[in-house]
Amino acid sequence: MSLHARFRSTLRTLFGKEELAVELDDELKHFLDSLIEKNMARGMTRAEAERAARLELGGVEQVKEKVREIRLGTGLDTFGQDLRYALRTLRARPGFALIAILSLALGIGANTAIFSIYSGILLGRSPIEDVDRFVEVYTRETDTDFLEHGLSSYADYLDVREQLTDVFEDVIIYNTTMPILERAEGNEYLFGEVVSANYFEAIGIKPVFGRIFDPATDGLVGAAPTVVISHQLWESHFGRDPGVIGRTITLTGTDFTVIGIAPPEFTGLFPMEAQIWYPITLRPLINPRSTELTYRGERSSFIKARLRAGTTLEQARGALAALNTRLTETWPEIHSDAELVLVPSNTITLHPELDGLITGFTLFLMAMVGLVLLVACTNLASLLLARALARRREIGIRLAMGAGRFRLIRQLLTESILLALLGGAAGVVLAHGLLQLLLAVQPPVPIHISLDIGLDLRVLCFSLVLSLVTGVIFGLLPALQTTRPELMQALRDEYGLTIRRLRRVGLRSALVVAQVAVSALLMVSAGLFLRSLSRASRVDTGFDLRQGVVATFILHESGLSGTESHAFFERLINRVSNLPGVEAAAVTDRMPLGYGISTTTIYPRGLATEAAAEGVSTDFSRVTAGYFRTMGIPIRAGRSFTPIDQGEGEPVVIVNEAFASEYWPAGDALGQFVRVGDPGEEPRRIVGITGNGKYRSLGEQPRPYIYFPERSEDQYICFLVVRAARDGLELLGPVREAIRSVDRHIPLLDLTTVARHMELMIFMPRLLAALLSGLGLFSLILGATGLYGVIAYDVSRRVREVGIRMSLGAQRVQVIRLIIGDGLKLVVIGTVIGLGLAWLASGALTSMLIGIVPVDPVTYTLVAVLFLAVTLVATWRPARAAAAVNPVDALHQD
Amino acid sequence: MSDQKADLLRGTLSMLILKTVTLEPMHGFGIMQRIEQITEGAFQVRPGSLFPTLHRLEQEGWIEGEWGESENKRRAKFYRITDEGLNQLAVEKDNWSRAVGAVTRVLEAG
């Protein structure tokens, strides 16, 4: 076939339409005339000849329609026609169009927003140039704290780098660092990465100014310390001055020479934005007590390795297995329960387990918003179906006129897809707004987290596909229904339709049931979260601290030794306690319900139990003497810590009631001993028992907990908690001043009121509850309108039936009961299905709920009652309308 | 009456039309009459298939329509075959005889 001819013909079809129509008329007229002449030549009269000719031609319009379909086979022109037709029908009912577009916009918008979060976090492009050839080296730890993908140590890094040269060509190690940048304007924490000297070269990052690390010169012991700074730091602290190369900056007392500036798009391999990079071998300059480089068991770093060209993952795994054997033989006490494992870098974004968590969470959200979209779809499908059935006479006529069924379906689909696309466009705008909202409520963590969340091309493609699929889903069913060939019959036999119509109402009823079920599911989830949220504010956290402030410090790279930080705490607590309105102050290394979790292995002594022999992993914190009074944690038995416990006194601990009753059920825990860590360690006496509290999350069951007195250990993160008799906001300034006057060298990471700190704890449950109740409410409204639509439509179709019933003596009340009963039936079925689904899905919710079981009878009952109420409202008007039918008029209708 | 006349086999109509307009340019009615004549009325061409097929062939570029005056002094659209149409006809003829040959062999083999 000639493309040229096809092109010319299509052009003609598109632009010479009038002319073509006239030509086709003429052509068919000639044919008809010839046929008539032929018939007359056979001896028919003119009238007979004409009739016979028309019969043979079999409908001029039908032939024309077929020819048009052939000619417009390219679909272009038909599409234009369908589009104009669709626009016309939408304009004719702007209310319907608006509702449809709005509900689709909400559904598609919510989906787009969630997807862009998922895509931003987990589908982001790796900054590594040829990430497909990289693998990560994790440590699989099979001792008490089982870790599938634990971090690895510096010693492991050296072994992999030096012993696996056959399979790996570049091996890099990196870890976080948070030194103090010393400046005249005031010191501050910098977040950065300590890296192997080959880091930048291996992952293919080139500096915008200066140079990257050279393994031959940088990071060597005795050489001048060097640092690469981020583009952002260069902008914010050095005014984009290229002259910064070669200058020195002071990090925790050590001068580093700036050698290069990283490109703007590179912020390190952690999700937190790195501001500096320095060689890992220089860490002791910042933190002389770090055992990272010397202790083989300190597994705190990430290792990545690039496979040699032609080396497969399996070969690398084989080589690693051999290394594991050697390690276990050489270092049995460190490596017997730990083996190195490989994971391809392109299969993970942050960390295998973390990725899984995020994926699970976003999938849960996607499922929720997906259900809402489904409700919107079914709602629109039943609205369209109702409309299409109302238009069945028109459709029947068009079918009779020779319109192809396919063509009609396509036309109806064009309408629904147009709606979906408009809804999708509005949804993308909505998603943009939603994202701004979500990102605005990001918890104010002091470190900037680089989240590349936005409406990029991938997200837009997702929305487009979603809109198209949506349009087809809710458009196809009504289109197929209404263009069924028996409608031709319906045209002729309006009465006969009554029976068939009942079946069609069946489909609409099924849609309503589905809608009700899904909204019930969403409402139950929303209800559970709302109830758990209201519980959250009443849940007993085990401490009673309402007013005050919390200050956060990072001390492990502050240059302070354990003894120095002990002295720092003492002066800090003294100074702050003397501020007006302050009741008590203390320092702890872990806030209950905070972000971090720390556990240690505890061996209860003198017991013949497995726990005593094997040890139990237990949550703990180190606290100063005034901690329990400051936090308002009740001491149930024994005593609190004293300054002597923090000094040279006998080693002691305080445990909570859950710990005491777990190991000494007889209630004689006080005075017993526990051992921590190595068998050689001196046992510690239990001197106090506190009330139970919530430590990791508000929803947790009572958990054993152990407190150690702060005893000049090296500190990592620590919190100064101030209990006050006045509003924390008024104390922020005085506390800041007090801290500065104690040591102006140590910067504050964060300073906030107790109230704000508490808010952060219930941030996630609150966000989820808000999100889900919004979705649930929205789907409830959709479900109710759907129900109303179906009942109202059904009533309008049953006017004759109602008329007959009433003329046979049925009372208005009976009619109302009949109509409401029909609606109720659908809702009861839908609600039961929805509650059943919610019950099935409840397992997924358990971990996110606070203080209530997922199968919460109150929530289930409330949802059921709510749906019954909605049914009554949705069916009341149609039922009244039915009851108001005048039997005489009704029987005369049609 | 149409019951005794065989409907054209699917796909053969376009071949017959191409063949018919090889001889001389013809209008739709003429093509219909010629096919019925040659097949001695065995095949009936329905207008409902004739016109769509004509327009499809035209769109494919195998035949060209041209307006002229018919034998009864009326304005009519005459179709003539193009070079591409001739090629296409050769292809379809070839396919047809192969199909007929195959079917015949099957029948005779029984």
Interface residues (C-beta under 8 A of the other chain):
Chain A: M1 S2 H4 A5 R6 S9 E23 D26 E27 L28 H30 F31 D33 S34 L35 E37 K38 E56 L57 G58 G59 Q62 V63 K66 V67 E69 I70 R71 G73
Chain B: H27 G28 F29 Q33 R46 P47 G48 F51 P52 H55 R56 E58 Q59 E60 G61 W62 W67 S70 N72 R74 R75 A76 K77 E84
